[in-house]
Amino acid sequence: MEFINQMEPNFDEHEAEHLYEYMQSGGWVTEFRKTAEFADMIAQYTGSKYCSITANGTVSLSIALLACGVSRDDEVIVPDYTMVATPNAAELIGAKAVFVDIDRRNLCMDFEQMVKAVTEKTKAVILVSINGRYPENIEQFVTYCKEKGLYLIEDAAQSLGSFCKGRHLGTFGDIGSFSFSSPKIITTGQGGALITDNEDLYKNIKRIRDFGRDQGGSDHYIVKGWNFKFTDVQAVIGIEQMKKLPQRVIRKKELGKLYEQYLSDIPQVEMIPTDYENTPPWFFDILCEDRESLITFLKDNNIGSRPFYPPLHAEPAYGYSGSYPVTEEISQKGLWLPSSVALTDEQVKYICDKIREYYQ
């Protein structure tokens, strides 16, 4: 078996052909019609009124916070278990990231811990639908934030194609954020998107991502803004990737069910409950014993894997004290297995056979 990467982007001749056509057409490369077309596809797919494409999924969160009026020294509640872009987005604009523990059932923010963390300085909550999963009580987050006058931003970077109760993740909060980095289900290399049904927030987002002005080419600045824009070159790729999204969602669900079928009876491996009717996981994940040795064993058998994110509160960049027992446990046991949409059934069986072999 050739080496199986833990994750890799997936392109074919369509991206190359349309990029060539675009360059031959005299496109100006910077964002224009193709970026608008890509944004329309995201809005339509997620069922949102508005969508704005951004440079990446980190600045998209910063833009969302700024659009909601979050400023220096405001507090933003984030889960301790997430990609570091989530808290960094708050810190980038001078706000303070406040970490809370997660719910072990779905690895998303624990509602009760979030409530305990709210103070008079709290301005927003970033709810991460980690790996395409969602808290069963997601509507409780929405109701609570509305009652308390807090903005709810959904970090759905890993959740394009995931639904809850008939609604796409990212549409429950005031703003939803997506990422198109290389490991995502669709990719433009780098890139992000913000969706909302709130016209005022959408206008704020558009200004902030384009120097604070209402339209390109203008030198009239309504608010302070920056250059967080996209390019039509990336959008050409994104459009072709979006055409493949429905089939990729189906394939991700099929692969997840295969992993579950082959691994569910191994005592040392715990499968995280996943609603495969609505969730195509970003990465296929397990909680396992003796993780570091298993990683080495898999690598020796041409299988790539990757440990879970660490507890962010304790990372040198933050160095906060506190007790986050669920995050600490799953960060020690969590392992991402090969997750490309290009995986074959044969490869999945080989991976699972090797995991079984290791524990036997």
C-alpha positions as CSV (number, residue, x, y, z in Angstrom):
1,M,0.0,0.0,0.0
2,E,1.4,3.4,-1.0
3,F,1.6,6.0,1.8
4,I,-1.9,7.3,2.7
5,N,-1.8,11.0,3.7
6,Q,-3.9,12.0,6.7
7,M,-5.4,14.7,4.4
8,E,-4.8,16.2,1.0
9,P,-6.6,18.6,-1.3
10,N,-8.5,17.1,-4.3
11,F,-8.5,18.7,-7.8
12,D,-8.9,17.5,-11.3
13,E,-8.8,18.9,-14.9
14,H,-11.8,21.2,-14.3
15,E,-9.9,23.6,-12.0
16,A,-7.0,23.8,-14.4
17,E,-9.2,24.3,-17.5
18,H,-11.2,27.1,-15.9
19,L,-8.1,28.8,-14.5
20,Y,-6.6,28.8,-18.0
21,E,-9.8,30.1,-19.5
22,Y,-9.9,32.9,-16.9
23,M,-6.3,34.0,-17.5
24,Q,-6.9,33.9,-21.3
25,S,-10.0,36.1,-20.9
26,G,-8.1,39.0,-19.6
27,G,-9.2,38.8,-16.0
28,W,-7.6,41.3,-13.6
29,V,-6.9,38.6,-11.0
30,T,-8.1,40.7,-8.1
31,E,-11.6,40.0,-6.8
32,F,-14.5,40.9,-9.1
33,R,-17.2,38.9,-10.8
34,K,-15.9,35.4,-10.0
35,T,-15.6,36.2,-6.3
36,A,-19.2,37.5,-6.4
37,E,-20.3,34.3,-8.1
38,F,-18.5,32.1,-5.5
39,A,-20.1,34.1,-2.7
40,D,-23.6,33.6,-4.3
41,M,-22.9,29.8,-4.4
42,I,-22.0,29.7,-0.7
43,A,-25.1,31.8,0.2
44,Q,-27.4,29.6,-1.9
45,Y,-26.0,26.3,-0.5
46,T,-26.2,27.4,3.1
47,G,-29.6,29.1,2.7
48,S,-28.2,32.5,3.8
49,K,-29.2,36.0,2.5
50,Y,-25.7,37.3,2.4
51,C,-22.2,36.0,2.0
52,S,-18.8,37.8,1.9
53,I,-15.6,36.0,0.9
54,T,-12.5,36.8,2.9
55,A,-8.7,36.2,2.7
56,N,-8.9,33.2,5.1
57,G,-10.9,31.7,7.9
58,T,-9.0,33.4,10.7
59,V,-9.5,37.0,9.6
60,S,-13.1,36.1,8.8
61,L,-13.7,35.6,12.5
62,S,-11.9,38.9,13.3
63,I,-14.1,40.7,10.8
64,A,-17.2,39.1,12.3
65,L,-16.2,40.3,15.7
66,L,-15.5,43.8,14.5
67,A,-18.8,43.9,12.6
68,C,-20.6,43.1,15.8
69,G,-18.8,46.0,17.6
70,V,-16.4,43.9,19.6
71,S,-13.4,46.0,20.6
72,R,-10.3,46.2,22.8
73,D,-10.7,44.6,26.2
74,D,-14.1,43.0,25.5
75,E,-14.3,39.3,26.3
76,V,-15.1,36.7,23.8
77,I,-15.9,33.2,25.0
78,V,-14.4,30.3,23.0
79,P,-14.0,26.6,23.5
80,D,-10.7,25.4,24.9
81,Y,-10.7,22.6,22.3
82,T,-10.6,24.2,18.8
83,M,-8.1,25.3,16.2
84,V,-6.0,28.2,17.6
85,A,-7.5,30.5,14.9
86,T,-10.6,30.8,17.1
87,P,-9.1,32.6,20.1
88,N,-6.5,34.3,18.0
89,A,-9.2,36.0,16.0
90,A,-10.4,37.7,19.2
91,E,-6.9,38.6,20.4
92,L,-6.0,40.0,17.0
93,I,-8.4,42.9,17.5
94,G,-7.4,43.5,21.2
95,A,-10.3,41.5,22.7
96,K,-9.7,38.8,25.3
97,A,-10.3,35.1,24.6
98,V,-12.0,33.4,27.5
99,F,-11.7,29.6,27.4
100,V,-14.4,27.1,28.5
101,D,-14.5,23.4,28.5
102,I,-16.4,21.2,26.0
103,D,-19.1,18.6,26.0
104,R,-17.6,15.1,25.7
105,R,-20.6,13.9,23.7
106,N,-19.9,16.1,20.7
107,L,-16.6,18.0,21.5
108,C,-18.4,21.3,21.2
109,M,-18.6,24.1,23.8
110,D,-20.3,23.0,27.0
111,F,-23.4,25.3,27.5
112,E,-23.2,25.3,31.3
113,Q,-19.5,26.2,31.3
114,M,-20.2,29.0,28.8
115,V,-22.9,30.5,31.1
116,K,-20.5,30.4,34.1
117,A,-17.9,32.3,32.0
118,V,-20.1,35.2,31.1
119,T,-19.2,38.5,32.8
120,E,-20.1,42.2,32.3
121,K,-17.2,42.4,29.8
122,T,-18.5,39.5,27.6
123,K,-19.5,40.8,24.2
124,A,-19.6,37.7,22.1
125,V,-19.6,33.9,22.1
126,I,-17.9,31.9,19.3
127,L,-19.5,28.5,19.1
128,V,-17.3,26.1,17.1
129,S,-19.1,23.2,15.3
130,I,-16.0,21.1,15.6
131,N,-15.5,18.5,12.9
132,G,-18.9,19.3,11.5
133,R,-20.7,18.3,14.7
134,Y,-23.1,20.4,16.7
135,P,-24.4,20.6,20.3
136,E,-27.8,19.1,20.5
137,N,-28.9,22.1,22.5
138,I,-27.6,24.6,19.9
139,E,-30.9,26.6,20.1
140,Q,-30.3,27.0,23.8
141,F,-27.1,28.9,22.9
142,V,-29.1,31.1,20.5
143,T,-31.8,31.9,23.1
144,Y,-29.3,32.6,25.9
145,C,-27.2,34.9,23.8
146,K,-30.2,36.9,22.6
147,E,-31.5,37.2,26.2
148,K,-28.1,38.4,27.4
149,G,-27.5,40.8,24.5
150,L,-24.5,38.8,23.3
151,Y,-23.5,38.2,19.7
152,L,-23.3,34.5,18.7
153,I,-20.8,33.8,16.0
154,E,-20.5,30.3,14.6
155,D,-17.1,29.1,13.7
156,A,-18.2,26.6,11.1
157,A,-14.7,26.3,9.5
158,Q,-15.0,22.5,9.5
159,S,-18.7,22.3,8.8
160,L,-19.5,23.1,5.2
161,G,-22.1,20.5,4.2
162,S,-23.3,19.9,7.8
163,F,-26.9,20.5,8.8
164,C,-28.9,20.5,12.0
165,K,-32.7,20.3,12.1
166,G,-32.8,21.2,8.4
167,R,-30.6,24.3,8.7
168,H,-27.0,24.6,7.6
169,L,-24.5,25.1,10.5
170,G,-23.4,28.7,10.5
171,T,-27.0,30.0,10.1
172,F,-28.1,29.7,13.8
173,G,-25.9,32.6,15.1
174,D,-25.7,36.2,14.0
175,I,-22.8,35.4,11.7
176,G,-21.4,32.1,10.4
177,S,-17.7,31.7,9.4
178,F,-16.2,29.1,7.0
179,S,-12.7,28.2,5.9
180,F,-11.3,27.0,2.6
181,S,-7.8,26.1,3.6
182,S,-6.2,23.0,2.0
183,P,-7.6,20.3,4.3
184,K,-11.2,21.4,4.1
185,I,-13.9,19.6,2.1
186,I,-13.6,22.3,-0.6
187,T,-10.4,24.4,-0.8
188,T,-9.0,27.5,-2.5
189,G,-5.6,27.1,-0.8
190,Q,-6.5,29.9,1.6
191,G,-9.8,31.7,2.0
192,G,-12.9,32.1,4.2
193,A,-16.5,33.2,4.1
194,L,-19.0,34.9,6.3
195,I,-22.7,34.4,6.1
196,T,-25.5,36.3,7.7
197,D,-29.2,37.2,7.3
198,N,-28.6,40.6,9.0
199,E,-28.2,43.4,6.4
200,D,-26.5,45.8,8.8
201,L,-23.9,43.2,9.8
202,Y,-23.3,42.4,6.1
203,K,-22.7,46.0,5.3
204,N,-20.2,46.2,8.2
205,I,-18.5,43.1,7.0
206,K,-18.1,44.4,3.5
207,R,-16.6,47.7,4.7
208,I,-14.2,46.2,7.2
209,R,-12.8,43.7,4.7
210,D,-12.2,46.5,2.1
211,F,-10.4,49.3,3.9
212,G,-13.6,50.6,5.5
213,R,-15.2,51.9,2.2
214,D,-18.5,51.1,0.6
215,Q,-17.1,50.2,-2.8
216,G,-13.9,49.5,-4.6
217,G,-12.1,52.4,-6.1
218,S,-13.5,54.9,-3.7
219,D,-11.4,56.9,-1.3
220,H,-14.2,57.6,1.1
221,Y,-13.8,55.6,4.3
222,I,-16.9,55.0,6.5
223,V,-15.1,52.9,9.2
224,K,-11.7,51.7,9.9
225,G,-11.0,48.7,7.7
226,W,-8.3,46.6,6.2
227,N,-7.5,44.6,3.1
228,F,-9.0,41.2,3.8
229,K,-10.2,40.6,0.3
230,F,-10.1,37.5,-2.0
231,T,-9.0,37.0,-5.6
232,D,-10.9,35.9,-8.7
233,V,-8.1,33.3,-9.3
234,Q,-9.0,31.6,-6.1
235,A,-12.7,32.1,-6.8
236,V,-12.4,30.2,-10.1
237,I,-11.0,27.3,-8.1
238,G,-13.7,27.7,-5.5
239,I,-16.5,27.6,-8.0
240,E,-15.3,24.3,-9.5
241,Q,-14.9,22.9,-5.9
242,M,-18.4,24.0,-5.0
243,K,-19.8,22.0,-8.0
244,K,-18.3,18.9,-6.4
245,L,-19.5,19.6,-2.9
246,P,-22.7,17.6,-2.9
247,Q,-20.9,14.4,-4.0
248,R,-18.1,15.0,-1.5
249,V,-20.7,15.3,1.3
250,I,-22.1,11.9,0.3
251,R,-18.7,10.4,0.1
252,K,-17.6,11.7,3.5
253,K,-20.6,10.2,5.1
254,E,-20.0,6.9,3.4
255,L,-16.4,6.9,4.6
256,G,-17.4,7.8,8.2
257,K,-19.8,4.8,8.3
258,L,-17.0,2.5,7.0
259,Y,-14.7,3.6,9.7
260,E,-17.4,3.1,12.3
261,Q,-18.2,-0.4,11.0
262,Y,-14.6,-1.5,11.0
263,L,-13.5,0.0,14.3
264,S,-16.5,-0.1,16.6
265,D,-15.6,-3.4,18.2
266,I,-12.0,-2.6,19.1
267,P,-12.1,-2.1,22.9
268,Q,-9.1,0.4,22.9
269,V,-10.8,2.6,20.3
270,E,-13.7,4.9,21.1
271,M,-15.8,6.3,18.3
272,I,-17.3,9.8,18.8
273,P,-21.0,9.7,18.1
274,T,-21.8,11.2,14.7
275,D,-25.1,11.9,13.0
276,Y,-24.1,10.7,9.5
277,E,-27.5,11.7,8.1
278,N,-26.5,15.4,8.6
279,T,-22.8,15.4,9.2
280,P,-19.9,14.8,6.8
281,P,-16.9,15.0,9.2
282,W,-14.0,17.2,8.2
283,F,-11.6,14.6,9.7
284,F,-12.4,11.0,10.8
285,D,-11.5,11.0,14.5
286,I,-11.1,8.4,17.3
287,L,-10.2,8.4,21.0
288,C,-7.6,5.7,21.6
289,E,-5.2,4.2,24.1
290,D,-1.4,4.4,23.6
291,R,-1.8,7.0,21.0
292,E,1.8,8.0,20.3
293,S,2.9,4.4,19.7
294,L,-0.1,3.9,17.5
295,I,0.9,6.9,15.4
296,T,4.4,5.4,14.9
297,F,3.0,2.0,14.0
298,L,0.6,3.5,11.5
299,K,3.4,5.6,9.9
300,D,5.6,2.4,9.6
301,N,2.7,0.9,7.7
302,N,2.4,3.9,5.3
303,I,-0.6,5.5,7.1
304,G,-0.6,9.2,8.1
305,S,-2.4,10.4,11.2
306,R,-2.5,13.5,13.4
307,P,-3.1,14.1,17.1
308,F,-5.9,16.3,18.3
309,Y,-5.5,20.0,19.1
310,P,-3.9,20.6,22.6
311,P,-5.8,22.4,25.4
312,L,-5.3,25.9,24.2
313,H,-5.5,27.6,27.6
314,A,-2.2,25.9,28.5
315,E,-0.3,26.6,25.3
316,P,2.7,29.0,25.7
317,A,0.9,31.6,23.6
318,Y,-1.8,31.8,26.3
319,G,-0.5,30.2,29.5
320,Y,-3.8,30.5,31.4
321,S,-4.5,28.4,34.5
322,G,-7.7,26.6,35.1
323,S,-9.4,23.2,34.9
324,Y,-10.6,21.9,31.6
325,P,-10.9,18.2,32.2
326,V,-12.8,17.1,29.1
327,T,-10.5,19.0,26.8
328,E,-7.4,17.7,28.6
329,E,-8.6,14.1,28.3
330,I,-9.6,14.1,24.6
331,S,-6.5,16.0,23.6
332,Q,-4.4,13.2,25.1
333,K,-6.4,10.4,23.4
334,G,-7.7,12.0,20.2
335,L,-6.4,11.0,16.8
336,W,-7.4,12.0,13.3
337,L,-7.2,9.2,10.7
338,P,-6.8,9.6,6.9
339,S,-9.7,11.7,5.8
340,S,-9.4,12.7,2.1
341,V,-12.5,12.4,0.0
342,A,-10.3,10.4,-2.5
343,L,-9.9,7.5,0.0
344,T,-11.0,4.2,-1.4
345,D,-13.0,1.6,0.6
346,E,-10.0,-0.7,0.3
347,Q,-7.7,1.9,1.9
348,V,-10.2,2.5,4.8
349,K,-10.3,-1.3,5.5
350,Y,-6.5,-1.5,5.4
351,I,-6.2,1.4,7.9
352,C,-8.7,-0.2,10.2
353,D,-7.0,-3.6,9.9
354,K,-3.7,-2.1,10.9
355,I,-5.3,-0.4,13.9
356,R,-6.8,-3.8,14.9
357,E,-3.4,-5.5,14.4
358,Y,-1.7,-3.0,16.6
359,Y,-4.0,-3.5,19.6
360,Q,-4.0,-7.3,19.1
